[in-house]
Amino acid sequence: MFRLIMRLSKHSGAQLRRLRGRVLLAGALWLAGAAVGLASAAAESSSSASSSATPIASAPAATAVANQSSGSLVIIGGALRPDNAEVWQKIVQLAGGKGAKIAVFPSASAKPEPAGQALVAILQRYGADAFMVPLSVKLAEPDYRQVARDPLWVKRVAQAGGVYFAGGDQGRITQALNTPDGKPTPMLDAVWQVYRKGGVIGGSSAGAAIMSSTMFYDAMPVLPTLKLGVEDGKQIAPGLGFIGDQVFIDQHLIIRGRFARMLPVMLKKKYQLGLGIDENTAMVVGQGGAVEIVGYKGAILLDLSQASGSQGPNGLQLANARISYLDRGDRYNWQTKVLTPAPDKQALDPAKPYNHTPRLATDILANSAVLDLLSDLIDSSQSQMTGLAFNPEDGIKPELGYEFRFSKVEGSKGYYSGTNGGEAYTVFGVRLDVTPVQMAKPLYRK
């Protein structure tokens, strides 16, 4: 009781937000009941998934080049603010500290000149000796194909301590750094040289998407992606693979509800691990699979190593995946699968849960909905909570929706801190099952 009183007094704003959401619980439950045969469809689909779905095989081992690299990656989820000193200073530090040379590639931007110069100015403000590389398919001059093999520019980049990729369209980055037949240009070799010799490669939004060996290319919205899956050369394409072949990267994750769209890609390309970083936040990737979360918010970790799944006529089906939320200050090693919470976090006692109310998220793809549900579940007497994803106005199978069932299992852990004036949770190892369901139309009547 003392813990309850103290948390309400310290975090009344956050708690009131949660209470307002729970006042709508009865309405949400009624809405869920409008799904035609939700429970029976879920049971049938779950049974079907367990019988017809196949285990997720391992992706190919990480590339030899990535394994030989001694550098770091700073992977940013987009919308990095100029005043986010923690992230900018980390980039400069990993590039060699004050005066470090950092090559800025505005290649993804629709307006590369102003975007590149703005990033140069920010990095210089934090102590770097930054310069812009005029490599962009959107620049009339110089021609990006000439810059990509220009010995002077290639040498200048290779001698830098860091590289930074701006946001925009990731397809422009790979187009500028690869030849038409997909081979690396001398400029891409120079970027790899920076990484191999111990420098840092940073990138935001599109600059984050290129970090894995597969990236979203011409992506659909999240719900159609669940329904239709992804195809090579259309929704997905090869990235630059700095993080290796074992981990899939996505960005703008929590604020745009994108955690779910990672799943069809991971199934198709046989990734067992996925890391999705939120806006104004970075994950710093070091050697041996070490990841640290810095900045404003956190990252979603998806682990399909124990999962089975398929992309069938009703879209995605997935059983026995694991989902975690890594908050700022947390560290995780994907090779050892060891989580080290931020120093201010305290382990939650499962015998003393704070929440007792059942929870249904009627739009699990909404801004921060998955994080709110995971935080509620891990500090709750409830063993399961559910989210729905559907859109009756969707032109693609409007009656088709998805049930996301989150369950605490052996190994699920939670950590909590209120030191920054608000609630901050770390959630580890929650089971995730995704099942197609048939939604009623109309969803409600007056």
N, C-alpha and C positions, 0 to 999 in steps of 0.2 A: 504493500500500500504506500509506503514511504517513497519507493521508486516511482510509482504512478503519480503521486502528488508532485514530486520534484520535476518530473518530465513535463507534466502539464504546465507547471509554473514557468519553466524555462523555455518551453517551445510551444506556447499557446497558439502562435500563428500557424505553425505547421500542423498542429493537432486539429485546429478548427477547420483547416482545409480538408483533412482526412474525414472529420466528422460530417462536413457538408456532403462529401462524396458518399458517405454511408447512409445519410438520410435518404439518398436515392436508391438504396439497395433494394427495397421492396419493388420499386418500379423496374429496376434492372432485372430482378429475378422474374418478374412477370414478362418482360420483354424476351428474356431467354426462353421462357416457356412457349413463346410464339414460334420458336423453331420447330418445324414439323419432325416429330419423332427424334428429338435431339438425343435423348438418352439411348434409345434403341439403335439409332443410326450410329452413335458413337461406339456402342458396344459391338455392333456388326462390323464397323470399319476397323475397330481396334483388333477384332479377331482376324479380319482379313489381312491387316497389316502384319500381324504376327505370323500368319501362315504363308503369305506370298512375298512379303518384303524380304530383302536380302541384307545381311550385315554390311556395314560400311567398310570396305577394304581400305588398306592404307594407301595414301598417295605415294608417288615415287619419293625416294629419299631426297633430302635437300641437295641442291646442286653443289658440286665440288667447289665452284667459285664462291658461293655464299659461305660454305663452311670454312674456306681459307681466309675469309675476310676477318680483319681484326677491328673493324670500325663499329660505329653505332648508327642506329636509325632513330629519328624523331618523327613519329607518324602522328599527324594532327588531323582531327576530325572535321576541319573546316571552320570558317568564321573565327579565326584566331585574331583576337583584339590586339592592337598595338601596345596596350598597357598590360598585357599578360606577361609580366617580367619573368616569371618562373620559367615559362617555355622558351622565350627568346634568349634568356641568359643561358639556359641549358644548351641550346644550339651553339652559341658562341663558345661556351666552355668546352664542348666536345670537339669543336673545330680547332682548338688550340688556345683559347682564351683571348684576352684583349689584343687587338691587332690581327687576329686570325683572318686569313683570306677566305671569303665565302663567295662561291659563284652562284648567282641567282638566275634561274631559268624561268622566264615568264611564258614558256611555251604553251601552257594550257589556256592562258587568258585570251579572251576575245579582243582585249585592248592591251597587248603585251608591253608597249612602251611605258605608259603611265603605271601599269601594275608592277612592272619590274623596277622602275625607279622608286616607287613607294616602298617596296620591300627592301631595296638597298638602303634607303634612308632609315628605316626601322632598325635594321641590323647594325648600321653604323651608330645609331643612337645607343645601342647596347654594347658597343665597343669593338665591333668587327670591322675589318677592312673589306667591305662587300663590293662586288661589281656585277653588272648585268651582262649576261651572255645573250646576244641578239639572235637567238635561235627560235624561230616561230614560223609556223605555216601562215600566220595572219599578217606577217610583216612583208610589205612589198619588196623592201630592200633592207639588209642584204638577203639574198636567197638562202633559205634555211639549209638547203642541200650543200651549198658552198661552205657555210659556217660549220656544218657538221664534220667537214673534212679539212678545214683550214688549219694548217699546222700551228699557227700562232695562237689561235683560240683553243685548240686542243691542248697545247702545252700549258697555257695559262690555267685552264681548268684542272689539268692533272696535278699542277703544283699547289692547288688550293687545299685548305684544311677541311673545307666543307662545301656541300652543294645544297641548294634549297630550290624546291619546285613549287611554283605558285599554283593556286587553284584555278578551276575552269573546266575544260574538257580534256579528260585524260587521253582520249584518242589523239589529240594534237601532240601530246608528249611522245607517245610511241611512234607516231608518224615522223616526227622530226628527228628522233634518235635512232631509228631503224632505217635500213634501206628498203626499197619497195618489195624486195623478196624476203623481208623479215630478219635480215642479218644486222648485227650491231655496226653502227658507224664508228669511226675513230673517236667521235665525241662521246659516245656511250662508253667506249672502252676507257676513256679518260675519267668518266664518272666512277666507273668500277675501280679504277686505280686509286682514286681518293678513298674509297671505302676499304679496299684491300690493305692500304697502308696505315689504316687506323683513323681515318677521318670520319666525318659525320655526313649522312644524307638525310635531309629533312624535307618534308612535303606536307602540304595542307590540302584537304579535299581531293581534287584530282591528283595532287602530288602525293597523297596517301594511297589512292587506289592503285597506283602503279607499283607499289611495294611488293605485292605478291605476284606469283607466276600467272595467276588468272585475275582479271579485273572486270568489273562491270563496264560495258561499252555503250550500247544503246539500250539502256535499262528501261523496263516497264515499271509502272507503279507496283507497290508491294503486293497487293492482292492479286492482280493478274499474273504476277510472277509465281505466286503459290499455285494458281490454277493451271498455268500453261508451262511452267518450267522455263528453262533457258536453253539457248542454242549457241554453239560456238560460231563466232563471226557475226552474230546478231546482238543478242543481249550481253554476251561475254566475249572477251578476246584476251590474248596473251598480255600480261603485264611485263614489268622489267625484272621482277623476281628477286629484289634485293634481300628480302626476308627468307628466301628459300622456297622450296616446294611443299613444305609441310603445313603452312599456316595460310589461311585465306584472310584478307584484310578488307574491311569496309569502313565507311565514314558517314558523318552526320547521323550517327546510329540511333541514339535515344530520342533526340528531339524530333526525328522524322519517322520513328517506328520501324527502322530498317532491319532490326535484328532478324525478322522472319524471312526477309528476302535472301539472307545469306544461306539459308538451309537448302534450297534447290541447287544452288551452285556447289555447295559442299558435297551434296549427294552425287551430282553429275561428275564432278572432277575428283571425287574420292578424297576430299580433305577430311581429316579427323578433327582438326582444330580450326576455329575461326575466332578472330579478334575484331571487334567493331568499336571504334572510338567515337566519342561524342564531340560536339562542337566546342571550340575554345579550350580543348583538352588535348593532351598528347600522351602517347605511350613511347617510352624510351626503351629501345631494344638493344641489349648488349650481347655479350658472348654467352654461349651455352644455353640459350633460350630464356635469358633473364629479361623481364619486362617490369618497368616502373611507370606508374600513372602519375602525371603531373598536370597542373593547370586547374581548370574550373570544375570539371565533373568526373566522368569515369568511362569505363569500357565494359562491353558485354563480351564474355568468353563463352563460346559454344564448343562442347566436346562431344563428338559423335563416335568415340572409340568403342563404346558399348552399345551403340544404337543400331537399329535396323530401319530401313525406310525405302520408299519408292516414289516415283512420279508417275501416277496412273491416270485413268480416264477422269477421275475426280481430283486430279492434282496431287499435291503433296500429302503423303502419309509418313509419319515418323513416330517411332517408339523408342523409349529408353535413352534419349539424349540427356545431356547435362548442360545446364545453363547457370552462369555465375555473373555477378556484377562486381567489378573491381573499381573501387573508389579511389579518388586522388590520395596519393601517399602510399597506396598498396603496392606490393611487389609480388610477382608471380613468375615461376619458372615452368615453361611448358614442357621441358624435357623431364624434370623431376616431378612435376605437378604439385609443387609445394607453394602454398600461399603464405605470404608474410603481411599481415594487415598493417596499416599505418600505425605509428607509435601511439596515437591518441585513441585508438579503437580498443574497446573491451569486448571480450567474448560474451555472447548472449547465453544465458542459462535456459536450456529448453524446458526446465521444470518451472520457470517463472516467466511465462509469456506475457507480453504487454497487451496484445490484441486478442480478442475472443470472437469478433464478429465475422461471419462468413463474408466472402468477397467475390464479386463477379465483375470483371472488367468488360463492359459491353463493346468497347473498341480497344483491343489490346495493341493496335497499331498507332494509337494516338500518341501525341507528344508526352513522353515520359511514363506512359501507362504501364509498360512492362517493369520499369524500375519501381514504381509505386506498389505494384502487386507483389513483386519479389520481396520488397522491404516489409510489407504487411505480413506476408506468409512466414518469413523466417523468424519473426518475433510474435508468432501467433500460436494459440492452442489448436488452430485448425491444421490438419495435415495436408490439405489440398486446397487450391484456389484455381479458378478458371477464368480464361479470357476468350472472347469471341472476335473473329474478324469476318466481316461481311459488308456488302454494299448492294442493297436492292436496286440501285440505279445503275449498277455496273452493266455494261453491254455484253460482258463475257460471263455466261452462266450466272445470271443474277441471283438465282436461287441457291447457289453454292456458297457455303461459308466454311469456316474452320474453327474448331474448338482447340484451344491451347490449354492443356491441363498441366499445372505446376504442382509437384508433390515433393514433400520432404521425405528423404530416404536416408539410409545409413550413409554417413559421410557428409550430409548437408550441415553446413555451419553458418553462423551469422555473427557479425561484429557490429558494434554501435559506438558512436561518439556524438556528444552534443556540445563539444568545446567551441565550435565556431558559431554558436547562436542558432543552430538549426539541426535537424536530424540528419545524420549521415550513417548509412549502413554499408557494410560489405556483405555480400551474399555468395555463398560458395556451394556448388554441387547439388543444385535443385534438379530433380528429374523433370524433363519436358517431353510430353507426348502431343502430337498434332494429328487431329482427325478431321476429315471432311464431314460436314453436316449439311442437311437440307434445311433451308430457311423458309418460313412461311411468307406468302405474299398476298395481301399486304401484311406487314408486321404487326399492325394494331388496327383496331376499329374504335370509332367514337360511339 
